[in-house]
Amino acid sequence: MTAPKSSKQRRAELKVRRKVRPQKRAAKLKADLLAFRIPPLRDGSAPVKKEWCVLAGSYRVPEFIDRGYYLDQEFVCKDCGKHEVWTATQQKWWYEVAGGA
């Protein structure tokens, strides 16, 4: 049977674990991002993974799901009036990773 650890030993172990934890999180995030990188179908489009989309609270199925891919969308900022583009990959991240609906 092993002897119980002292508080000092236990604190040292916890300190090591705390140092490793952010590295593990960073590695997992990097792996998730690499798995998410999907080349676009054509300029300004990206494929839809229907099973990843969270559509809770939607009254209808969004157009991009029926179409099967996202398209770049132009819009005008309400605050500053600047013309912007919501890219297909940004939309893909919003709907499939962030869970936006």
Order of alpha helices (4+ residues) and beta strands (2+ residues): alpha-beta-alpha-beta-beta-beta-alpha
